[in-house]
Amino acid sequence: MIALPGTAPEADTCSRAACREPATWRIDWRNPRIHDEHRRKTWLACDEHVGFLRGFLESRSFPLTVQPFRVEGEVGA
């Protein structure tokens, strides 16, 4: 799943292959070898897969941020 900076991802399910659980985490990351500091990609993660997806990106030394994911219109969003 890819989102432009400042926009919400298109779906609210986990980005882990074959997972259809609702997303509870947003992981914004970039590959510094091919993207400048203004280009970010977004993956969504459920509680079960946030650690796996974060570890996958960290093992490649990709800069990333992880924050709670809120669906637009949700209380506190």
Summary of the structure (lengths in Angstrom):
residues: 77
radius of gyration: 12.1
end to end distance: 20.1
largest distance: 37.8
contacts: 191
relative contact order: 0.26
helix: 12%
strand: 22%
